[in-house]
């Protein structure tokens, strides 16, 4: 294993929680979540050589993971068949999703699944405590626009949760 592969795996291992959260936010069943998780790692590895280190790895990974999730969600072909020999030897220890997730967390994810891809990204950044300026940088919009969009996404999410309670 090359030093670049080792470095990549160490960084992915450190930040795999982010990948799990994004996978769970964008996909509603475990098989699709696992597929998306693997696709995010694959896309991150594929573009890792181009990572210019102008930002933190975590920032780069957030952007890569969210872009991959949005494309994955929209694509009809939901599986990526990896044919690159060098990536076949890479393994990331994947933790299974916990069946005993708190009911409130399940309801929250059910509500999040009803949001648009951009609103999901905004809620993800909010839950990760990203400041408005960094959300704007990640999405390529102004800080004011990011805050307005975030407030709208939170309002939509609140509305969905309230409807769930009524049912």
C-alpha positions in Angstrom: 0.0 0.0 0.0 1.4 3.4 -1.0 1.8 6.2 1.5 -0.9 8.2 -0.4 -3.3 5.3 0.1 -2.4 5.0 3.8 -2.8 8.8 4.3 -6.2 8.7 2.5 -7.5 5.8 4.6 -6.4 7.4 7.9 -8.2 10.6 7.0 -11.4 8.7 5.9 -11.3 6.7 9.1 -11.1 9.9 11.1 -14.0 11.5 9.2 -16.2 8.5 8.4 -19.0 9.8 10.7 -19.6 12.6 8.2 -20.0 10.1 5.4 -22.4 8.1 7.5 -24.5 11.1 8.3 -24.7 12.3 4.7 -25.5 8.7 3.5 -28.3 8.5 6.0 -29.7 11.9 5.2 -29.8 11.3 1.4 -30.9 7.7 1.3 -33.8 6.1 3.2 -32.9 2.4 3.2 -29.8 0.7 4.4 -28.8 -0.8 1.1 -28.8 2.6 -0.6 -27.1 4.2 2.4 -24.3 1.6 2.1 -24.1 2.1 -1.6 -23.8 5.9 -1.2 -21.2 5.5 1.5 -19.1 3.4 -0.8 -19.7 5.8 -3.7 -18.6 8.7 -1.6 -15.3 7.0 -0.6 -14.8 6.0 -4.2 -15.3 9.5 -5.5 -13.1 10.9 -2.7 -10.3 8.5 -3.6 -10.7 9.2 -7.3 -10.3 12.9 -6.7 -7.8 12.7 -3.8 -4.8 13.3 -6.0 -6.4 16.6 -7.1 -6.9 17.7 -3.5 -4.8 20.9 -3.4 -4.8 21.2 0.5 -6.0 24.9 0.2 -8.7 23.9 2.7 -8.9 21.3 5.5 -9.4 17.7 4.4 -12.8 17.8 6.3 -14.0 20.7 4.3 -13.0 19.1 1.0 -14.6 15.8 2.1 -17.9 17.6 3.0 -18.1 19.1 -0.4 -17.1 15.9 -2.2 -19.6 13.9 -0.1 -22.5 16.3 -0.6 -21.8 16.6 -4.4 -21.6 12.8 -4.7 -24.9 12.4 -2.7 -26.7 14.8 -4.9 -25.5 13.2 -8.1 -26.2 9.7 -6.6 -29.7 10.7 -5.6 -30.5 12.1 -9.1 -28.9 9.3 -11.1 -30.9 6.3 -12.3 -27.8 4.2 -12.0 -27.4 3.9 -8.3 -24.4 1.6 -8.2 -20.8 2.3 -9.2 -18.8 -0.7 -10.4 -15.2 -0.1 -9.5 -12.8 -1.4 -12.1 -9.6 0.3 -10.9 -7.2 -2.3 -9.5 -5.5 0.1 -7.1 -8.8 1.0 -5.3 -9.8 -2.7 -5.0 -7.2 -3.2 -2.2 -8.4 -0.3 -0.2 -10.8 -1.2 2.7 -12.4 1.2 5.1 -13.9 -0.3 8.2 -17.6 0.4 7.9 -19.8 0.3 11.0 -23.2 -1.1 10.5 -26.1 1.1 11.0 -27.6 0.6 14.4 -31.1 -0.9 14.5 -31.7 0.6 17.9 -31.5 4.2 16.7 -33.6 6.4 18.9 -37.1 6.9 17.6 -36.7 10.6 17.5 -33.6 10.3 15.3 -35.5 8.0 12.9 -38.3 10.6 12.7 -35.8 13.3 12.1 -34.2 11.4 9.3 -37.7 10.6 7.8 -38.4 14.3 7.8 -35.0 15.2 6.3 -35.7 12.7 3.5 -38.6 14.8 2.4 -36.4 17.9 1.8 -34.8 18.9 -1.5 -31.1 17.9 -1.9 -30.0 21.5 -1.3 -32.1 21.8 1.9 -30.6 18.5 3.1 -27.1 19.9 2.6 -28.1 23.1 4.5 -29.5 21.0 7.4 -26.4 18.9 7.4 -24.2 21.9 7.7 -26.4 23.3 10.4 -26.3 20.1 12.4 -22.5 20.0 12.0 -22.4 23.6 13.5 -20.9 25.2 10.4 -20.9 29.0 10.5 -22.9 30.9 7.9 -19.8 32.0 6.1 -18.5 28.4 5.7 -21.9 27.2 4.5 -21.9 29.9 1.9 -18.4 28.9 0.8 -19.3 25.3 0.6 -22.4 26.0 -1.6 -20.9 28.9 -3.6 -23.5 31.5 -2.5 -23.3 34.6 -0.4 -23.5 34.4 3.3 -26.8 36.3 3.5 -28.3 33.9 0.9 -27.0 30.9 2.8 -28.6 32.2 6.0 -31.9 32.9 4.3 -31.9 29.4 2.6 -31.0 27.8 5.9 -33.8 29.5 7.7 -36.2 28.4 5.0 -34.9 24.8 5.2 -35.3 24.8 9.0 -38.8 26.1 8.6 -39.7 23.3 6.1 -38.2 20.7 8.4 -40.2 22.0 11.3 -43.3 21.9 9.3 -42.7 18.3 8.2 -42.0 17.3 11.8 -45.2 18.9 13.0 -47.2 17.1 10.3 -45.6 13.8 11.5 -46.7 14.5 15.1 -50.3 15.1 13.9 -50.4 11.8 12.1 
